[in-house]
Amino acid sequence: MCRNIKMLFNFDPPATAEEIRAASLQFVRKLSGFNKPSKANEAAFTSAVEAVTEISTELLQSLETSAPPKNREIEAAKARKRSADRHPS
C-alpha cells in the first residue's frame, strides 16, 4: 500500500472530491511508476486518474458500517505520534 494514500471511509466530515482525486492520483502514480507522465502517456494517465476517481467515489458512497465516524483531527494526531515514534528526533 502506498503510504501517501490515506483511508477516506467513515470520517466526519466525509472525504471531499479533492481528497478522493488526490488518492486516485497517488494510486495511478504508484501503479504506473510515473510521477509525471510523458506527453505520449499523458492522455492515458489522466484518463486512468479520472476513472479511478469515479469508481472510488462510487465505492465510498456505497460502503456501510455500524462503527461511528472517525474524527479527522484525532486520527491525524495518532498518525503524527506513530510517525514520531518511528522517526525520533
N, CA, C and O atoms as a GROMACS GRO file, in nm:
protein
  356
    1MET      N    1   0.085  -0.118   0.000
    1MET     CA    2   0.000   0.000   0.000
    1MET      C    3   0.089   0.123   0.000
    1MET      O    4   0.188   0.131   0.073
    2CYS      N    5   0.053   0.217  -0.080
    2CYS     CA    6   0.128   0.342  -0.087
    2CYS      C    7   0.098   0.424   0.039
    2CYS      O    8  -0.019   0.449   0.071
    3ARG      N    9   0.200   0.463   0.109
    3ARG     CA   10   0.179   0.536   0.235
    3ARG      C   11   0.113   0.671   0.216
    3ARG      O   12   0.054   0.724   0.310
    4ASN      N   13   0.121   0.728   0.096
    4ASN     CA   14   0.061   0.859   0.072
    4ASN      C   15  -0.089   0.851   0.048
    4ASN      O   16  -0.157   0.954   0.050
    5ILE      N   17  -0.142   0.733   0.027
    5ILE     CA   18  -0.285   0.718   0.006
    5ILE      C   19  -0.349   0.701   0.143
    5ILE      O   20  -0.319   0.606   0.215
    6LYS      N   21  -0.437   0.794   0.176
    6LYS     CA   22  -0.500   0.793   0.308
    6LYS      C   23  -0.634   0.722   0.303
    6LYS      O   24  -0.704   0.726   0.202
    7MET      N   25  -0.669   0.659   0.414
    7MET     CA   26  -0.801   0.599   0.425
    7MET      C   27  -0.904   0.713   0.423
    7MET      O   28  -0.887   0.815   0.490
    8LEU      N   29  -1.010   0.694   0.346
    8LEU     CA   30  -1.109   0.801   0.328
    8LEU      C   31  -1.248   0.763   0.377
    8LEU      O   32  -1.337   0.849   0.381
    9PHE      N   33  -1.269   0.639   0.413
    9PHE     CA   34  -1.403   0.594   0.452
    9PHE      C   35  -1.429   0.615   0.600
    9PHE      O   36  -1.341   0.597   0.684
   10ASN      N   37  -1.552   0.652   0.630
   10ASN     CA   38  -1.605   0.662   0.766
   10ASN      C   39  -1.540   0.774   0.848
   10ASN      O   40  -1.498   0.753   0.962
   11PHE      N   41  -1.532   0.891   0.788
   11PHE     CA   42  -1.483   1.008   0.860
   11PHE      C   43  -1.592   1.112   0.867
   11PHE      O   44  -1.682   1.117   0.782
   12ASP      N   45  -1.585   1.195   0.969
   12ASP     CA   46  -1.676   1.306   0.984
   12ASP      C   47  -1.592   1.432   0.989
   12ASP      O   48  -1.517   1.449   1.084
   13PRO      N   49  -1.601   1.521   0.893
   13PRO     CA   50  -1.686   1.518   0.775
   13PRO      C   51  -1.634   1.417   0.671
   13PRO      O   52  -1.517   1.378   0.676
   14PRO      N   53  -1.721   1.375   0.579
   14PRO     CA   54  -1.681   1.277   0.478
   14PRO      C   55  -1.570   1.331   0.387
   14PRO      O   56  -1.544   1.451   0.382
   15ALA      N   57  -1.504   1.240   0.318
   15ALA     CA   58  -1.398   1.277   0.225
   15ALA      C   59  -1.452   1.370   0.117
   15ALA      O   60  -1.565   1.354   0.069
   16THR      N   61  -1.371   1.467   0.080
   16THR     CA   62  -1.410   1.560  -0.025
   16THR      C   63  -1.371   1.504  -0.161
   16THR      O   64  -1.293   1.409  -0.170
   17ALA      N   65  -1.426   1.562  -0.266
   17ALA     CA   66  -1.391   1.522  -0.402
   17ALA      C   67  -1.242   1.541  -0.427
   17ALA      O   68  -1.179   1.461  -0.497
   18GLU      N   69  -1.185   1.648  -0.370
   18GLU     CA   70  -1.042   1.673  -0.388
   18GLU      C   71  -0.957   1.565  -0.321
   18GLU      O   72  -0.855   1.523  -0.376
   19GLU      N   73  -0.998   1.519  -0.203
   19GLU     CA   74  -0.924   1.414  -0.134
   19GLU      C   75  -0.931   1.282  -0.212
   19GLU      O   76  -0.832   1.210  -0.221
   20ILE      N   77  -1.047   1.252  -0.267
   20ILE     CA   78  -1.063   1.129  -0.344
   20ILE      C   79  -0.977   1.136  -0.470
   20ILE      O   80  -0.912   1.038  -0.506
   21ARG      N   81  -0.976   1.251  -0.537
   21ARG     CA   82  -0.894   1.266  -0.657
   21ARG      C   83  -0.745   1.257  -0.623
   21ARG      O   84  -0.669   1.196  -0.698
   22ALA      N   85  -0.703   1.316  -0.513
   22ALA     CA   86  -0.562   1.310  -0.473
   22ALA      C   87  -0.520   1.166  -0.446
   22ALA      O   88  -0.410   1.125  -0.486
   23ALA      N   89  -0.604   1.089  -0.380
   23ALA     CA   90  -0.573   0.948  -0.354
   23ALA      C   91  -0.569   0.870  -0.484
   23ALA      O   92  -0.485   0.781  -0.500
   24SER      N   93  -0.658   0.902  -0.577
   24SER     CA   94  -0.659   0.835  -0.707
   24SER      C   95  -0.533   0.866  -0.785
   24SER      O   96  -0.475   0.778  -0.848
   25LEU      N   97  -0.491   0.991  -0.781
   25LEU     CA   98  -0.368   1.032  -0.848
   25LEU      C   99  -0.248   0.956  -0.791
   25LEU      O  100  -0.164   0.907  -0.867
   26GLN      N  101  -0.241   0.945  -0.659
   26GLN     CA  102  -0.131   0.871  -0.596
   26GLN      C  103  -0.133   0.724  -0.636
   26GLN      O  104  -0.028   0.664  -0.659
   27PHE      N  105  -0.254   0.666  -0.644
   27PHE     CA  106  -0.266   0.526  -0.683
   27PHE      C  107  -0.215   0.506  -0.826
   27PHE      O  108  -0.138   0.413  -0.851
   28VAL      N  109  -0.258   0.591  -0.918
   28VAL     CA  110  -0.216   0.577  -1.058
   28VAL      C  111  -0.065   0.603  -1.071
   28VAL      O  112   0.002   0.535  -1.149
   29ARG      N  113  -0.012   0.698  -0.996
   29ARG     CA  114   0.132   0.721  -0.998
   29ARG      C  115   0.207   0.597  -0.952
   29ARG      O  116   0.306   0.558  -1.013
   30LYS      N  117   0.160   0.536  -0.843
   30LYS     CA  118   0.226   0.417  -0.789
   30LYS      C  119   0.216   0.301  -0.888
   30LYS      O  120   0.315   0.231  -0.913
   31LEU      N  121   0.098   0.282  -0.943
   31LEU     CA  122   0.074   0.171  -1.035
   31LEU      C  123   0.156   0.185  -1.163
   31LEU      O  124   0.212   0.087  -1.213
   32SER      N  125   0.162   0.307  -1.217
   32SER     CA  126   0.231   0.329  -1.344
   32SER      C  127   0.382   0.348  -1.329
   32SER      O  128   0.458   0.322  -1.422
   33GLY      N  129   0.424   0.394  -1.212
   33GLY     CA  130   0.564   0.425  -1.193
   33GLY      C  131   0.601   0.564  -1.241
   33GLY      O  132   0.718   0.602  -1.238
   34PHE      N  133   0.501   0.641  -1.286
   34PHE     CA  134   0.524   0.778  -1.333
   34PHE      C  135   0.479   0.877  -1.230
   34PHE      O  136   0.366   0.869  -1.181
   35ASN      N  137   0.564   0.971  -1.195
   35ASN     CA  138   0.522   1.083  -1.113
   35ASN      C  139   0.453   1.186  -1.203
   35ASN      O  140   0.351   1.244  -1.167
   36LYS      N  141   0.513   1.208  -1.319
   36LYS     CA  142   0.456   1.294  -1.422
   36LYS      C  143   0.479   1.221  -1.553
   36LYS      O  144   0.593   1.200  -1.593
   37PRO      N  145   0.371   1.182  -1.622
   37PRO     CA  146   0.388   1.104  -1.745
   37PRO      C  147   0.442   1.188  -1.859
   37PRO      O  148   0.431   1.311  -1.859
   38SER      N  149   0.501   1.121  -1.956
   38SER     CA  150   0.547   1.189  -2.077
   38SER      C  151   0.426   1.235  -2.157
   38SER      O  152   0.313   1.193  -2.130
   39LYS      N  153   0.448   1.319  -2.255
   39LYS     CA  154   0.338   1.366  -2.341
   39LYS      C  155   0.268   1.248  -2.408
   39LYS      O  156   0.146   1.250  -2.425
   40ALA      N  157   0.345   1.146  -2.445
   40ALA     CA  158   0.287   1.029  -2.512
   40ALA      C  159   0.192   0.953  -2.420
   40ALA      O  160   0.097   0.892  -2.468
   41ASN      N  161   0.217   0.955  -2.291
   41ASN     CA  162   0.135   0.880  -2.195
   41ASN      C  163   0.038   0.967  -2.117
   41ASN      O  164  -0.040   0.915  -2.036
   42GLU      N  165   0.040   1.097  -2.139
   42GLU     CA  166  -0.040   1.189  -2.059
   42GLU      C  167  -0.191   1.161  -2.068
   42GLU      O  168  -0.259   1.165  -1.966
   43ALA      N  169  -0.242   1.135  -2.186
   43ALA     CA  170  -0.386   1.110  -2.202
   43ALA      C  171  -0.429   0.984  -2.128
   43ALA      O  172  -0.532   0.983  -2.061
   44ALA      N  173  -0.351   0.878  -2.141
   44ALA     CA  174  -0.384   0.752  -2.072
   44ALA      C  175  -0.377   0.770  -1.921
   44ALA      O  176  -0.461   0.718  -1.848
   45PHE      N  177  -0.275   0.843  -1.875
   45PHE     CA  178  -0.257   0.868  -1.733
   45PHE      C  179  -0.375   0.947  -1.676
   45PHE      O  180  -0.433   0.910  -1.574
   46THR      N  181  -0.410   1.055  -1.744
   46THR     CA  182  -0.522   1.140  -1.699
   46THR      C  183  -0.653   1.062  -1.702
   46THR      O  184  -0.735   1.075  -1.610
   47SER      N  185  -0.674   0.982  -1.804
   47SER     CA  186  -0.795   0.900  -1.814
   47SER      C  187  -0.802   0.801  -1.698
   47SER      O  188  -0.909   0.778  -1.642
   48ALA      N  189  -0.689   0.742  -1.664
   48ALA     CA  190  -0.686   0.646  -1.553
   48ALA      C  191  -0.717   0.715  -1.420
   48ALA      O  192  -0.792   0.661  -1.339
   49VAL      N  193  -0.662   0.834  -1.399
   49VAL     CA  194  -0.690   0.908  -1.275
   49VAL      C  195  -0.840   0.937  -1.265
   49VAL      O  196  -0.900   0.920  -1.159
   50GLU      N  197  -0.900   0.981  -1.374
   50GLU     CA  198  -1.044   1.012  -1.372
   50GLU      C  199  -1.128   0.887  -1.346
   50GLU      O  200  -1.225   0.892  -1.272
   51ALA      N  201  -1.090   0.775  -1.408
   51ALA     CA  202  -1.165   0.650  -1.389
   51ALA      C  203  -1.153   0.601  -1.245
   51ALA      O  204  -1.252   0.559  -1.185
   52VAL      N  205  -1.033   0.607  -1.188
   52VAL     CA  206  -1.013   0.564  -1.050
   52VAL      C  207  -1.088   0.657  -0.955
   52VAL      O  208  -1.144   0.611  -0.855
   53THR      N  209  -1.089   0.786  -0.984
   53THR     CA  210  -1.163   0.882  -0.901
   53THR      C  211  -1.311   0.849  -0.902
   53THR      O  212  -1.375   0.849  -0.797
   54GLU      N  213  -1.365   0.822  -1.020
   54GLU     CA  214  -1.508   0.792  -1.032
   54GLU      C  215  -1.545   0.664  -0.956
   54GLU      O  216  -1.642   0.664  -0.880
   55ILE      N  217  -1.470   0.558  -0.976
   55ILE     CA  218  -1.503   0.432  -0.910
   55ILE      C  219  -1.478   0.440  -0.760
   55ILE      O  220  -1.549   0.376  -0.682
   56SER      N  221  -1.378   0.517  -0.718
   56SER     CA  222  -1.352   0.534  -0.575
   56SER      C  223  -1.466   0.610  -0.508
   56SER      O  224  -1.506   0.578  -0.396
   57THR      N  225  -1.517   0.712  -0.576
   57THR     CA  226  -1.632   0.786  -0.523
   57THR      C  227  -1.752   0.694  -0.508
   57THR      O  228  -1.819   0.696  -0.405
   58GLU      N  229  -1.779   0.612  -0.610
   58GLU     CA  230  -1.890   0.516  -0.602
   58GLU      C  231  -1.870   0.420  -0.486
   58GLU      O  232  -1.964   0.390  -0.413
   59LEU      N  233  -1.748   0.370  -0.470
   59LEU     CA  234  -1.719   0.277  -0.362
   59LEU      C  235  -1.746   0.341  -0.226
   59LEU      O  236  -1.816   0.283  -0.143
   60LEU      N  237  -1.691   0.459  -0.204
   60LEU     CA  238  -1.708   0.526  -0.074
   60LEU      C  239  -1.855   0.554  -0.043
   60LEU      O  240  -1.897   0.546   0.072
   61GLN      N  241  -1.933   0.586  -0.146
   61GLN     CA  242  -2.075   0.615  -0.125
   61GLN      C  243  -2.156   0.488  -0.099
   61GLN      O  244  -2.262   0.495  -0.036
   62SER      N  245  -2.108   0.373  -0.145
   62SER     CA  246  -2.184   0.250  -0.129
   62SER      C  247  -2.147   0.171  -0.003
   62SER      O  248  -2.222   0.082   0.037
   63LEU      N  249  -2.034   0.201   0.059
   63LEU     CA  250  -1.992   0.128   0.178
   63LEU      C  251  -2.081   0.162   0.298
   63LEU      O  252  -2.131   0.274   0.310
   64GLU      N  253  -2.100   0.064   0.384
   64GLU     CA  254  -2.179   0.082   0.505
   64GLU      C  255  -2.099   0.031   0.624
   64GLU      O  256  -2.017  -0.060   0.611
   65THR      N  257  -2.123   0.090   0.739
   65THR     CA  258  -2.059   0.044   0.862
   65THR      C  259  -2.147   0.080   0.980
   65THR      O  260  -2.224   0.176   0.976
   66SER      N  261  -2.135   0.002   1.086
   66SER     CA  262  -2.207   0.035   1.209
   66SER      C  263  -2.115   0.111   1.306
   66SER      O  264  -2.159   0.156   1.411
   67ALA      N  265  -1.989   0.124   1.269
   67ALA     CA  266  -1.893   0.195   1.354
   67ALA      C  267  -1.919   0.345   1.346
   67ALA      O  268  -1.959   0.396   1.241
   68PRO      N  269  -1.897   0.415   1.454
   68PRO     CA  270  -1.914   0.561   1.449
   68PRO      C  271  -1.806   0.624   1.362
   68PRO      O  272  -1.695   0.571   1.353
   69PRO      N  273  -1.837   0.736   1.298
   69PRO     CA  274  -1.736   0.802   1.214
   69PRO      C  275  -1.616   0.846   1.296
   69PRO      O  276  -1.629   0.883   1.413
   70LYS      N  277  -1.499   0.840   1.234
   70LYS     CA  278  -1.375   0.881   1.300
   70LYS      C  279  -1.359   1.032   1.288
   70LYS      O  280  -1.403   1.094   1.190
   71ASN      N  281  -1.296   1.090   1.388
   71ASN     CA  282  -1.267   1.232   1.388
   71ASN      C  283  -1.134   1.255   1.318
   71ASN      O  284  -1.034   1.193   1.354
   72ARG      N  285  -1.133   1.342   1.219
   72ARG     CA  286  -1.011   1.365   1.140
   72ARG      C  287  -0.894   1.415   1.225
   72ARG      O  288  -0.781   1.370   1.206
   73GLU      N  289  -0.921   1.506   1.317
   73GLU     CA  290  -0.812   1.563   1.398
   73GLU      C  291  -0.751   1.457   1.489
   73GLU      O  292  -0.629   1.451   1.504
   74ILE      N  293  -0.834   1.374   1.549
   74ILE     CA  294  -0.783   1.269   1.637
   74ILE      C  295  -0.699   1.169   1.558
   74ILE      O  296  -0.592   1.128   1.602
   75GLU      N  297  -0.749   1.130   1.441
   75GLU     CA  298  -0.674   1.034   1.357
   75GLU      C  299  -0.543   1.095   1.308
   75GLU      O  300  -0.442   1.025   1.300
   76ALA      N  301  -0.544   1.224   1.275
   76ALA     CA  302  -0.420   1.290   1.232
   76ALA      C  303  -0.319   1.295   1.346
   76ALA      O  304  -0.199   1.277   1.324
   77ALA      N  305  -0.366   1.320   1.467
   77ALA     CA  306  -0.277   1.323   1.583
   77ALA      C  307  -0.216   1.185   1.606
   77ALA      O  308  -0.097   1.174   1.637
   78LYS      N  309  -0.296   1.080   1.592
   78LYS     CA  310  -0.245   0.944   1.607
   78LYS      C  311  -0.137   0.915   1.502
   78LYS      O  312  -0.034   0.855   1.533
   79ALA      N  313  -0.161   0.959   1.378
   79ALA     CA  314  -0.064   0.936   1.271
   79ALA      C  315   0.066   1.011   1.298
   79ALA      O  316   0.174   0.958   1.275
   80ARG      N  317   0.056   1.135   1.348
   80ARG     CA  318   0.177   1.212   1.382
   80ARG      C  319   0.255   1.142   1.492
   80ARG      O  320   0.378   1.138   1.488
   81LYS      N  321   0.186   1.087   1.591
   81LYS     CA  322   0.252   1.015   1.701
   81LYS      C  323   0.323   0.891   1.649
   81LYS      O  324   0.437   0.863   1.686
   82ARG      N  325   0.254   0.814   1.562
   82ARG     CA  326   0.317   0.695   1.504
   82ARG      C  327   0.442   0.732   1.426
   82ARG      O  328   0.544   0.665   1.434
   83SER      N  329   0.433   0.841   1.350
   83SER     CA  330   0.548   0.887   1.272
   83SER      C  331   0.662   0.929   1.364
   83SER      O  332   0.778   0.895   1.338
   84ALA      N  333   0.630   1.001   1.471
   84ALA     CA  334   0.734   1.045   1.566
   84ALA      C  335   0.798   0.926   1.636
   84ALA      O  336   0.917   0.927   1.664
   85ASP      N  337   0.717   0.822   1.664
   85ASP     CA  338   0.772   0.701   1.728
   85ASP      C  339   0.865   0.627   1.632
   85ASP      O  340   0.965   0.569   1.675
   86ARG      N  341   0.832   0.628   1.503
   86ARG     CA  342   0.916   0.561   1.403
   86ARG      C  343   1.043   0.639   1.374
   86ARG      O  344   1.149   0.580   1.348
   87HIS      N  345   1.032   0.772   1.378
   87HIS     CA  346   1.144   0.857   1.341
   87HIS      C  347   1.172   0.959   1.451
   87HIS      O  348   1.144   1.077   1.435
   88PRO      N  349   1.228   0.913   1.564
   88PRO     CA  350   1.256   1.007   1.673
   88PRO      C  351   1.361   1.110   1.633
   88PRO      O  352   1.452   1.080   1.556
   89SER      N  353   1.346   1.230   1.686
   89SER     CA  354   1.440   1.340   1.651
   89SER      C  355   1.571   1.327   1.724
   89SER      O  356   1.660   1.410   1.706
   0.00000   0.00000   0.00000
